[in-house]
């Protein structure tokens, strides 16, 4: 299920080199420097930069973060690749880490820094239509509203984002009625209701930030499921913590067993500073997370009422089984058109890299997923669509591999004309998460130009106008051109120059 370890290792190592940098003396850029901590951190913690600046002024300890999804970071720890490259890990939660003995043994201490429970943010008009009082809403009432067609929502991908994973666990625990650690039997008992619940998910994402942007841009869903702290940062939402319980992130700062004594002391000083009253007030006031210092009250908008903590899975097999069920059975299927530059400039190593990346990606495609390959040069060469049928997944996956292996390079680069063809291919509405992935190694040289594509996109109506394009920066492609496509369509640009092509394809999976 989690084939992407190699890709995330490459991404993390690239990010580590970029954020630690090398000294003028030519020393190893990944070597520990006293007073500068290399921290593997959950991506949502990027909003802590002002707090960390204050801590640096107060203590002299500088944090150099490498941001990665929580579950991906646990994979990195378990692989041993974090040893010697990081001094500490700062995740949204260590709950999943504790289910992985090979990862859990990599840390020697953990200090909770703040907390944020899973919540649902709902448009006020929807709250009124449903007749809800925020303090009385339960997960069962949310599920009933979804089942009745009165509530749609967005949430992050639980295999990429801890907010999505914590949401999935919250819903499964509440709807199963589990009173202790979530078991396989609990998941099976809740599955019929979970299927109904996830029919309401109309927006998915690999990150909380993009989810919030897509929600505000599209205006097509009624609610978002995420951490309370994220939801409070989005204007116009009524934030509700379900009365029957939540799963809470406690953001523990954890020391790695591979760190030396000086680094461990710096981690201790950092944790102490983060839990000091002044910094706790700064955290809760600026990030909407709850303080762990008893003397510091929660910031504005944070309801002080307590909620039951819902039970977490009791074993890794239960957690991974729940994730697998979500991907292949519970959620709406994916439908993606891969618009692939196979112009003459791709000939040789670049085309070989594309073929390897796509072939590897087949190990990550989900049941019921529809995958269309649309290679182009001076024009779209051909269109091949495959479906991963749960009854015979190998047939669809083998077809994708055969078509990938047959790709050949020729012609000029018709980026915009090919994108128009992709939207035309998606003319028929389906009950799917639909997207377009654009991979090109150069700028547009023939066919429709940017202005013509802008006009074409403006003419789209209904669901097709909301289909995002996720461009991949590769080779000699034009960053400004691809950023414009991403911004116009509500997508996001992924950079294969800084990481790897297979890493970029993998990262996009969280948005499909």
C-alpha positions as CSV (number, residue, x, y, z in Angstrom):
1,X,0.0,0.0,0.0
2,X,2.8,2.4,0.8
3,X,5.1,1.9,-2.2
4,X,6.3,5.5,-2.2
5,X,9.2,5.2,0.4
6,X,12.0,5.6,-2.2
7,X,10.4,8.7,-3.6
8,X,9.9,10.3,-0.2
9,X,13.4,9.5,0.8
10,X,14.7,11.3,-2.3
11,X,12.4,14.3,-1.5
12,X,13.5,14.4,2.2
13,X,17.2,14.2,1.4
14,X,16.9,17.0,-1.2
15,X,14.9,19.1,1.3
16,X,17.5,18.4,4.0
17,X,20.4,19.5,1.9
18,X,18.5,22.7,0.8
19,X,17.5,23.7,4.3
20,X,20.7,22.9,6.2
21,X,23.1,24.2,3.6
22,X,26.9,23.7,3.6
23,X,29.5,25.7,5.5
24,X,32.2,27.8,3.9
25,X,34.7,25.2,5.2
26,X,33.3,22.5,2.9
27,X,32.0,20.4,5.8
28,X,29.3,17.8,5.3
29,X,26.0,19.8,4.9
30,X,24.1,17.2,6.8
31,X,26.5,17.2,9.8
32,X,25.1,18.4,13.2
33,X,26.2,21.9,14.3
34,X,25.7,22.8,17.9
35,X,22.8,25.2,18.4
36,X,21.2,24.3,15.0
37,X,18.7,21.4,15.2
38,X,17.8,19.4,12.1
39,X,14.1,18.6,12.6
40,X,11.9,16.3,10.6
41,X,8.5,18.0,10.9
42,X,4.9,17.5,9.8
43,X,4.2,19.8,6.9
44,X,1.5,21.7,8.7
45,X,4.0,23.0,11.2
46,X,5.3,25.5,8.6
47,X,3.0,28.0,10.3
48,X,5.3,27.8,13.4
49,X,8.1,29.9,11.7
50,X,7.4,33.1,13.7
51,X,7.3,31.1,17.0
52,X,10.6,29.4,16.2
53,X,12.1,32.8,15.3
54,X,11.1,34.0,18.8
55,X,12.6,30.8,20.4
56,X,15.9,31.4,18.5
57,X,16.1,34.9,20.0
58,X,15.3,33.6,23.5
59,X,17.5,30.5,23.5
60,X,20.0,30.7,20.6
61,X,18.7,27.4,19.3
62,X,17.9,27.5,15.6
63,X,15.5,25.0,14.0
64,X,16.1,23.8,10.5
65,X,13.0,21.9,9.5
66,X,12.4,19.5,6.7
67,X,8.7,19.2,6.1
68,X,7.1,15.9,5.2
69,X,3.6,14.3,5.7
70,X,3.4,12.6,9.1
71,X,2.9,9.1,7.8
72,X,5.7,9.5,5.3
73,X,8.0,10.8,8.1
74,X,7.2,7.6,10.1
75,X,8.2,5.6,7.0
76,X,11.5,7.5,6.8
77,X,12.2,6.9,10.5
78,X,11.4,3.2,10.2
79,X,13.8,2.8,7.2
80,X,16.7,4.1,9.2
81,X,17.4,6.9,6.7
82,X,16.7,9.6,9.3
83,X,19.6,8.4,11.4
84,X,22.4,10.9,11.3
85,X,20.4,13.3,9.1
86,X,18.1,14.6,11.8
87,X,18.4,15.3,15.5
88,X,14.6,15.4,16.3
89,X,11.2,14.7,14.9
90,X,8.2,16.9,15.4
91,X,5.0,15.3,14.1
92,X,1.4,16.1,14.6
93,X,1.1,12.9,16.6
94,X,3.2,9.9,17.5
95,X,0.2,7.6,17.6
96,X,1.0,5.9,14.2
97,X,4.7,5.9,15.0
98,X,4.0,3.8,18.1
99,X,2.4,1.1,16.0
100,X,5.7,0.8,14.1
101,X,8.3,-0.8,16.4
102,X,11.1,-0.1,13.9
103,X,10.2,3.6,14.0
104,X,9.3,3.8,17.7
105,X,12.7,2.6,18.8
106,X,14.3,5.6,16.9
107,X,13.1,8.1,19.5
108,X,14.2,8.3,23.1
109,X,11.9,11.1,24.4
110,X,8.8,13.0,23.4
111,X,7.4,16.3,24.8
112,X,3.9,17.4,23.8
113,X,4.0,21.1,22.7
114,X,0.4,22.0,21.9
115,X,-2.8,20.3,20.8
116,X,-5.6,20.4,18.2
117,X,-8.6,18.1,17.9
118,X,-10.2,16.9,14.7
119,X,-13.3,19.1,13.9
120,X,-15.7,19.9,11.1
121,X,-16.0,23.4,9.7
122,X,-19.4,24.1,8.2
123,X,-20.8,27.0,6.3
124,X,-23.2,28.9,8.6
125,X,-26.0,28.7,6.2
126,X,-25.7,24.9,6.1
127,X,-25.7,24.8,9.9
128,X,-29.0,26.7,9.8
129,X,-30.5,24.5,7.1
130,X,-29.6,21.4,9.1
131,X,-31.0,22.8,12.3
132,X,-27.7,22.1,14.2
133,X,-26.6,23.5,17.5
134,X,-22.8,23.3,17.5
135,X,-22.6,21.8,21.0
136,X,-25.0,19.0,20.2
137,X,-23.6,17.7,16.8
138,X,-22.3,14.1,16.8
139,X,-20.6,12.1,14.1
140,X,-23.8,10.1,13.7
141,X,-25.7,13.4,12.9
142,X,-23.0,14.3,10.4
143,X,-23.3,10.9,8.7
144,X,-27.1,11.2,8.6
145,X,-26.8,14.6,6.9
146,X,-24.4,13.1,4.3
147,X,-26.7,10.1,3.7
148,X,-29.6,12.4,3.2
149,X,-27.7,14.4,0.6
150,X,-27.6,17.5,2.7
151,X,-23.9,17.8,3.4
152,X,-20.8,17.5,1.3
153,X,-17.2,18.1,2.4
154,X,-13.5,18.0,1.7
155,X,-10.7,16.3,3.7
156,X,-7.1,15.6,3.2
157,X,-5.8,12.2,2.0
158,X,-5.2,10.0,5.1
159,X,-2.3,8.2,3.6
160,X,-0.5,11.5,3.1
161,X,-1.7,13.8,5.8
162,X,-2.1,13.2,9.5
163,X,-5.2,15.4,9.6
164,X,-6.8,13.1,7.1
165,X,-5.7,10.0,9.0
166,X,-6.9,11.4,12.4
167,X,-10.2,12.3,10.7
168,X,-10.6,8.8,9.3
169,X,-9.9,7.3,12.7
170,X,-12.3,9.6,14.4
171,X,-15.1,8.7,12.0
172,X,-14.4,5.0,12.2
173,X,-14.2,5.0,16.0
174,X,-17.4,7.0,16.5
175,X,-19.5,5.1,13.9
176,X,-18.3,1.7,15.1
177,X,-19.1,2.5,18.8
178,X,-15.6,1.3,19.8
179,X,-15.0,1.8,23.5
180,X,-11.3,0.8,23.4
181,X,-8.5,0.4,20.8
182,X,-10.1,0.2,17.4
183,X,-10.0,-3.4,16.0
184,X,-10.6,-5.0,12.7
185,X,-14.0,-6.1,13.9
186,X,-14.9,-2.5,14.7
187,X,-13.9,-1.4,11.2
188,X,-16.0,-4.2,9.6
189,X,-19.0,-3.3,11.7
190,X,-18.7,0.4,10.7
191,X,-17.9,-0.2,7.0
192,X,-21.5,0.2,5.7
193,X,-21.9,3.5,7.5
194,X,-18.4,4.6,6.5
195,X,-19.2,4.0,2.8
196,X,-22.2,6.2,3.2
197,X,-20.2,8.8,5.0
198,X,-17.5,9.0,2.4
199,X,-20.0,9.5,-0.4
200,X,-20.1,13.0,0.9
201,X,-16.4,13.7,0.3
202,X,-16.2,15.8,-2.9
203,X,-12.8,17.3,-2.4
204,X,-9.4,15.7,-1.6
205,X,-6.0,17.0,-1.1
206,X,-2.4,16.1,0.0
207,X,-2.2,19.2,2.2
208,X,-4.4,21.3,4.5
209,X,-3.3,24.5,2.8
210,X,-4.3,23.5,-0.7
211,X,-7.6,22.1,0.7
212,X,-8.5,25.4,2.2
213,X,-7.6,27.2,-1.0
214,X,-9.7,24.8,-3.1
215,X,-12.6,25.1,-0.7
216,X,-12.7,28.9,-1.0
217,X,-12.0,28.9,-4.7
218,X,-14.6,26.4,-5.8
219,X,-17.4,27.0,-3.3
220,X,-18.8,23.6,-4.1
221,X,-18.7,21.8,-0.7
222,X,-20.5,22.6,2.5
223,X,-17.8,21.7,5.0
224,X,-14.2,20.7,5.7
225,X,-12.9,18.0,8.0
226,X,-9.6,18.9,9.5
227,X,-7.8,20.0,12.7
228,X,-9.6,22.7,14.6
229,X,-6.6,25.0,14.2
230,X,-6.7,24.8,10.4
231,X,-10.5,25.4,10.3
232,X,-10.3,28.4,12.5
233,X,-7.9,30.0,10.0
234,X,-10.5,29.8,7.2
235,X,-13.0,32.7,7.2
236,X,-16.7,32.0,7.3
237,X,-16.8,28.6,8.9
238,X,-18.6,27.4,12.0
239,X,-16.2,25.1,13.7
240,X,-17.7,22.1,15.5
241,X,-16.0,19.5,17.6
242,X,-18.4,16.5,17.6
243,X,-19.9,15.8,21.0
244,X,-19.3,12.0,20.9
245,X,-15.5,12.4,20.7
246,X,-12.5,13.4,18.6
247,X,-8.9,12.3,17.9
248,X,-6.4,15.0,19.0
249,X,-3.0,15.9,17.7
250,X,-0.5,16.8,20.5
251,X,2.5,17.7,18.4
252,X,5.3,16.0,20.4
253,X,8.8,17.1,19.9
254,X,10.8,13.9,20.0
255,X,14.6,13.3,20.3
256,X,16.1,10.8,17.9
257,X,18.1,8.0,19.4
258,X,20.9,8.6,16.8
259,X,21.5,12.2,18.0
260,X,24.5,13.1,20.2
261,X,24.5,14.5,23.7
262,X,24.8,18.1,22.6
263,X,21.9,17.8,20.2
264,X,19.8,16.1,22.9
265,X,20.4,19.0,25.2
266,X,19.4,21.5,22.5
267,X,16.2,19.5,21.9
268,X,15.5,19.7,25.7
269,X,16.1,23.5,25.6
270,X,13.8,23.9,22.6
271,X,11.0,21.9,24.2
272,X,11.3,23.8,27.4
273,X,11.1,27.1,25.5
274,X,8.1,26.0,23.5
275,X,6.2,25.1,26.7
276,X,7.1,28.4,28.4
277,X,4.0,30.6,29.2
278,X,5.0,33.4,26.8
279,X,5.6,31.1,23.9
280,X,2.5,29.1,24.7
281,X,0.4,32.3,24.5
282,X,2.1,33.1,21.2
283,X,1.3,29.6,19.8
284,X,-2.4,29.6,20.8
285,X,-2.9,33.2,19.7
286,X,-1.3,32.9,16.3
287,X,-1.9,29.2,15.2
288,X,-5.2,28.5,16.9
289,X,-3.7,25.4,18.6
290,X,-4.4,24.7,22.3
291,X,-1.7,25.3,24.9
292,X,-0.4,22.4,27.1
293,X,0.7,24.8,29.8
294,X,-2.0,24.8,32.5
295,X,-1.5,28.4,33.3
296,X,-2.2,29.6,29.7
297,X,-5.8,29.8,28.6
298,X,-6.8,28.7,25.1
299,X,-6.8,31.5,22.5
300,X,-9.8,33.4,21.1
301,X,-12.4,31.1,19.4
302,X,-11.2,27.9,21.2
303,X,-14.1,26.3,23.1
304,X,-12.8,25.2,26.5
305,X,-15.4,22.4,26.8
306,X,-13.8,19.0,26.9
307,X,-14.5,16.2,24.4
308,X,-13.9,12.4,24.8
309,X,-10.8,11.2,23.1
310,X,-11.8,8.5,20.6
311,X,-9.8,5.2,20.6
312,X,-6.9,4.9,18.2
313,X,-6.3,1.6,16.3
314,X,-4.7,-1.1,18.5
315,X,-2.2,-2.4,16.0
316,X,-0.5,-1.4,12.8
317,X,-2.5,-4.0,10.8
318,X,-5.8,-2.3,11.9
319,X,-4.5,1.1,11.0
320,X,-3.1,0.0,7.6
321,X,-6.2,-2.0,6.9
322,X,-8.4,1.0,7.6
323,X,-6.2,3.1,5.2
324,X,-6.4,0.4,2.5
325,X,-10.2,0.2,2.9
326,X,-10.5,3.9,2.6
327,X,-8.4,4.0,-0.6
328,X,-9.9,1.1,-2.4
329,X,-13.4,0.8,-1.1
330,X,-14.8,3.7,0.9
331,X,-13.8,6.8,-0.9
332,X,-15.0,7.9,-4.4
333,X,-12.7,6.6,-7.2
334,X,-10.2,8.7,-9.0
335,X,-10.2,9.7,-12.7
336,X,-7.0,11.2,-14.0
337,X,-5.7,12.2,-17.4
338,X,-1.9,12.2,-17.6
339,X,-0.9,14.7,-20.3
340,X,2.7,13.6,-21.1
341,X,5.2,15.5,-23.1
342,X,6.9,13.1,-25.6
343,X,8.2,15.7,-27.9
344,X,11.7,15.4,-29.5
345,X,13.4,17.0,-26.6
346,X,12.3,14.1,-24.4
347,X,14.3,11.6,-26.5
348,X,16.8,9.5,-24.5
349,X,17.3,9.8,-20.7
350,X,14.3,12.0,-20.1
351,X,11.9,9.6,-21.8
352,X,13.5,6.7,-19.9
353,X,13.0,8.5,-16.6
354,X,9.3,9.2,-17.5
355,X,8.8,5.6,-18.3
356,X,10.4,4.4,-15.1
357,X,8.3,6.9,-13.0
358,X,5.0,5.9,-14.6
359,X,5.8,2.2,-14.4
360,X,6.6,2.5,-10.7
361,X,3.5,4.6,-10.1
362,X,1.3,1.6,-11.2
363,X,2.0,0.1,-7.8
364,X,0.1,2.9,-6.2
365,X,-3.0,3.0,-8.3
366,X,-6.2,2.3,-6.4
367,X,-9.1,-0.1,-7.1
368,X,-11.8,1.5,-9.4
369,X,-9.3,4.1,-10.6
370,X,-9.5,5.3,-14.2
371,X,-6.2,6.3,-15.8
372,X,-5.9,7.9,-19.2
373,X,-2.4,8.3,-20.9
374,X,-2.4,11.2,-23.3
375,X,1.2,11.6,-24.8
376,X,1.8,14.6,-27.0
377,X,4.3,16.2,-29.3
378,X,3.2,18.5,-32.0
379,X,-0.3,17.1,-31.3
380,X,-1.8,14.5,-29.0
381,X,-0.5,11.2,-30.3
382,X,-3.1,8.8,-28.9
383,X,-5.5,8.4,-26.0
384,X,-5.4,5.2,-23.9
385,X,-7.7,4.7,-20.9
386,X,-7.5,1.9,-18.4
387,X,-9.6,1.1,-15.3
388,X,-8.2,-0.8,-12.3
389,X,-11.0,-3.3,-11.9
390,X,-11.1,-4.8,-8.3
391,X,-12.0,-8.1,-9.9
392,X,-8.9,-8.2,-12.1
393,X,-6.6,-5.2,-11.3
394,X,-3.7,-6.7,-13.2
395,X,-5.4,-6.3,-16.5
396,X,-5.7,-2.5,-16.1
397,X,-2.2,-2.1,-14.5
398,X,-0.5,-4.3,-17.2
399,X,-2.2,-2.2,-19.9
400,X,-0.8,1.0,-18.4
401,X,2.7,-0.5,-18.3
402,X,2.5,-1.7,-21.9
403,X,1.3,1.8,-23.1
404,X,4.0,3.4,-21.0
405,X,6.7,1.2,-22.5
406,X,5.5,2.0,-26.0
407,X,6.0,5.8,-25.6
408,X,8.3,7.4,-28.1
409,X,9.6,10.9,-28.6
410,X,9.0,13.1,-31.6
411,X,7.8,16.6,-32.7
412,X,7.3,20.0,-31.1
413,X,5.6,20.8,-27.8
414,X,1.8,21.6,-28.0
415,X,1.1,22.1,-24.3
416,X,-2.1,24.1,-24.5
417,X,-3.7,22.2,-27.4
418,X,-3.1,19.0,-25.5
419,X,-4.6,20.4,-22.3
420,X,-7.7,21.3,-24.2
421,X,-7.9,17.7,-25.5
422,X,-7.7,16.5,-21.9
423,X,-10.6,18.7,-20.8
424,X,-12.6,17.5,-23.9
425,X,-11.9,13.9,-22.9
426,X,-13.4,14.6,-19.4
427,X,-16.6,16.0,-20.9
428,X,-18.8,13.3,-19.3
429,X,-19.4,13.9,-15.6
430,X,-18.6,11.0,-13.3
431,X,-18.8,10.5,-9.6
432,X,-15.1,10.7,-9.2
433,X,-12.2,12.8,-8.0
434,X,-11.1,14.2,-11.4
435,X,-7.8,15.8,-12.3
436,X,-5.2,16.4,-15.0
437,X,-1.5,15.9,-14.6
438,X,0.7,17.7,-17.0
439,X,4.4,16.7,-17.4
440,X,6.5,18.7,-19.8
441,X,10.2,19.3,-20.2
442,X,9.9,22.5,-22.3
443,X,7.8,25.5,-23.1
444,X,4.9,25.6,-25.5
445,X,6.1,25.9,-29.1
446,X,3.1,25.0,-31.3
447,X,-0.7,25.0,-31.4
448,X,-2.8,27.1,-29.1
449,X,-1.1,29.7,-27.0
450,X,-1.6,30.8,-23.4
451,X,-4.3,33.4,-24.3
452,X,-6.3,30.9,-26.3
453,X,-6.1,28.4,-23.4
454,X,-7.2,31.1,-21.0
455,X,-10.3,31.7,-23.2
456,X,-10.9,28.0,-23.5
457,X,-10.9,27.5,-19.8
458,X,-13.1,30.5,-19.2
459,X,-15.7,28.9,-21.5
460,X,-15.9,25.7,-19.4
461,X,-19.0,25.2,-17.3
462,X,-20.1,23.1,-14.4
463,X,-17.8,20.5,-12.9
464,X,-15.3,20.7,-15.8
465,X,-14.3,24.2,-14.8
466,X,-13.3,22.9,-11.4
467,X,-10.9,20.2,-12.7
468,X,-7.4,21.1,-11.5
469,X,-4.3,20.7,-13.6
470,X,-1.2,19.6,-11.6
471,X,1.9,20.6,-13.8
472,X,5.3,19.0,-13.1
473,X,8.4,21.2,-13.6
474,X,10.9,19.0,-15.4
475,X,13.9,19.5,-17.7
476,X,13.7,22.9,-19.5
477,X,10.0,23.6,-18.8
478,X,9.0,27.2,-18.2
479,X,8.1,27.8,-14.5
480,X,6.1,30.9,-15.2
481,X,4.0,29.1,-17.9
482,X,3.3,26.1,-15.6
483,X,2.6,28.3,-12.5
484,X,0.0,30.2,-14.6
485,X,-1.7,26.9,-15.6
486,X,-1.8,25.7,-12.0
487,X,-3.2,29.0,-10.8
488,X,-5.8,29.3,-13.6
489,X,-7.2,25.8,-13.0
490,X,-6.9,25.7,-9.2
491,X,-4.1,23.1,-9.3
492,X,-0.6,23.1,-7.8
493,X,2.9,23.1,-9.4
494,X,5.2,20.2,-8.5
495,X,9.0,20.6,-9.0
496,X,10.8,17.5,-10.3
497,X,14.0,19.6,-10.7
498,X,14.5,19.8,-6.9
499,X,13.5,16.3,-6.2
500,X,12.7,13.4,-8.6
501,X,10.1,12.8,-11.3
502,X,8.8,9.7,-9.5
503,X,8.7,11.8,-6.3
504,X,6.6,14.4,-8.0
505,X,4.1,11.9,-9.5
506,X,3.9,10.3,-6.0
507,X,3.2,13.6,-4.2
508,X,0.4,14.4,-6.7
509,X,-1.3,11.2,-5.6
510,X,-2.6,12.9,-2.5
511,X,-4.6,15.3,-4.7
512,X,-6.3,12.7,-6.8
